[in-house]
């Protein structure tokens, strides 16, 4: 992992500090439980969790402060080379007033089918009267590394930090965008992976551990309806600061009913009961027994059969009347067949009708004891014939 810090402002020199973590601390790694949980995700399961939801942000006294919107949908993403790929788009936006100060947070992330971050942009701001704070973090996957660009603006001072994480060291990493979808998966399954240790980024942009804990079920009143919610607590264990925990109250289909950030003076809560989605049950394909088709008993079909039969009979009789040589040719062959009575009727017929071929080569004057197959002489060839066509009675 490599990083670089750039500062701008009146105190640029004083703000420069080494960005590398302490050498005595090895880089954090996700455990097998976390990696296996991410590997168990299926596309069919994720398709059921793509929807939009809106929650109200209120104070502890239920005074309205703002609103939170989360939208997860399928999307197309074009990379730097112009290649278009299908992915999951996560968009979250919140804006509220805290002690009469405007604050907000926006998140836009592109995820793969395994919740791997492809690109993410987050923006957080607090309009303090004395020293406004503005923080932006961008993640971009390029080849075999994930590049993080973190920009923090406090007043007139701007500090930018660029850090590169090798992708092979990010197994089990859960970004902010992936966390919103992962919570829906846990709610849908009604379970949390035991002792799973994921990777995440803390508020300072440092790689650290993240864990999830199931806090059980609880009945929640939403309007005139009561529903059961599944409570999950996520904790980001920062290596340098205090852990940050957030509790999510989730309906059975992944909709968020309530969100509480531990230590915050307000929380988010749903104001209208959503329509809970259920897994579609796949009905077995109907089996139809094969019944005999008795078309003779169908009056319409039998009538069409008789009409077609009479039509063909008249057509055949008309053709034979206009071509009497056909009847004579067939009668001659049948008579010759009955006189010779060969064992191989097919070969006999091929030898009989062979001389009638249009492009049949002339019969050689001297016969060979190894006579060729009569069928081969029927294959059209280039015109090598010389002399007149042999008579039908020859041979």
Protein Blocks (a to p, Z undefined) as FASTA:
>chain_A
ZZddddedjklmmmgccfbdcfklccddddfklmmmmmmpcfklmmmmgccdddddddfk
opafbdcdddddddddddfkopacddddddddddddeehiacdddddddddfkopafbdc
dddddddfklccddddddddehjaccddddddehjaccdddddddfklmgoiacfklmmm
mmmmmmmnopacehiacddddfkopacddddddebjadddehjbccdddddddddddfkb
ccddddddddfkopafbdcdehiabdcddfbdcddddddddddddddddddddfklpmkl
mmmmmmmmmmmmmmmmmmmmmmmmlmmmmmmmmmmmmmnopablmlmmmmmmmmmpmklc
cddfbdcfbdcdfklmmpccddfbgcjdddfkgZZ
